[in-house]
């Protein structure tokens, strides 16, 4: 089972996610320790393909409080571990206008830290309002059903 360490809730609100990928991350030792203590943020992060390699940018991992002079940088590009075929497929999809790679969550699987990426296209404000309306309508229906069962 995967233990979810953090989710990017804004991602599904701001983007229509069409496809998801799971990638490993190249981290140094103090970064792993900080992530296990939940001292990181993926809210502003985004992924990109550069020179045939996948990278995540703007992911913030706070320095490990028991680290020494060799502690890591807070924000730096980190390499993502994907299969070559996945990188080629992503490069083709990212070439289409409006698509971007957005981190959806950071989780641990079998002791390894993994990042779930979503291939998304930005939503317009109209689409965001529609999503809010449908969510509110669903909530009202669920509330009505729950009230009917109580009686």
N, C-alpha and C positions, 0 to 999 in steps of 0.2 A: 504494500500500500504506500501511497505517496502522502507525506505530511506537508500540507500547504503552509508555507512560512509567511507569504504575503500575496495579496491579490491587488491588481490594478483595476479598481472599480470604474474609473473614468473611461477605460478603454472601450468597454461595450456601450457606453453612453455616447462617446464621441465618434466611434467607428462602427461600421458594419463589418463584422468579422466573417470572412468567407472560408478560411482554411486555418488549421492550427498545426504547429510543429513543436516538438520537444527537443531542446538543445542542452548540451552540457556547457559549462562555463570554465574557462581557464582562470583559476584563482590562486593567489598565494596563501600561505598558511594563516596569516592574521586576518585575511578577508573571510576565510571560512569560519573562524572563531567569532568574528563580528556578526556574520550572517546568522549563526546559530543563536546568538543573543538578540536577534531581531533589530540590529542597529544598521538598517539599510532602507533605501527607498527606490522603488521602480516607477513611481508616478510620472516623472518627466522623461524617462528613458525611451529610447527608440533604437531599432536595430537597422543595420545597413550591410550591403555586400560590397566589399572593396578588394580588388585584386584577387578574386576567387575565394575570399574568406569572409565569413560572417562576423560582424562586430556589434557589440552593444555600447551605445554612447549615453552619457548623462545618468548612468546608474550610480547612485551615491551609496557608498559603504563607509560608515564611520570608522575611524581608527580604533584598533583594539586597545582597551584601557590598560591592559597588562603588557602591551607590546613594548619593544625597545626602540632603538634608533632605526632599525630596519622595518618599521611599520609601513604599511602601504599608503598610497595616495587615496584621498577620499573619492574623487571623481576622475576616472581615466577610462579610455576605451578598453574593453575586455573582449577577448576572442571567444566566439561561440563555436561549439563543436557540433557540426552537422555533416552528414554524408555528402559526398561530392555531387551526387544526383539531386539531392534536395537543394543544394546551393544553386545548381544550374536551373532547376525549375523555378526557384524563388527569383533569380535574376531576371528570367523572362517575364514573370508576373509583375515584378517591381518596375519593369520598363513601361508597363501600361500606366496611363495617366491617373493619378490620384491614389495609387496603392502605396501602402507603407507597412513595415513590420513593427508591430506593437507588442511589448511584453504584457502578457495577461496575468501570469503568476510565477512565483518562485517557490519551488518545493523540493523536498528531499525524497529520493527514491533509492532504496538500498544503500543508504549512507552517502549518496552522491547528490550534490546540489544541481538541480535542473531548472531550466527556464522554459516556460510555455509561451511560445510566440504565436501571434495571430496575424494573418495577412488581412489587412483591413482597408476599407475605403472610407474617407471622412464623410460624416453625415451632415446634412444641412439642418438649420434650426427647425425647419418644418418637420423633418423626420424625427428629431429629438422630441418635439412636442407631441407627435403622434404616439411615440413610444410611451411617454408619460400618461397620455390619455388611456391607452390600452392597459397599462399597468394599474391605473386607478380603477378602471372598469372591472378588471379581474379581481382586484382587492374587494370591491363592493359585492361582487357575486359571491366570493368566498365567505365574506362576512354574513351575507344573507343566508347562505346555506348553513353556516355554523349556528346562526340564531334559530333557524327552522328546526335543526336537530335538537336544540336545547329544550324546545317546547314540547 
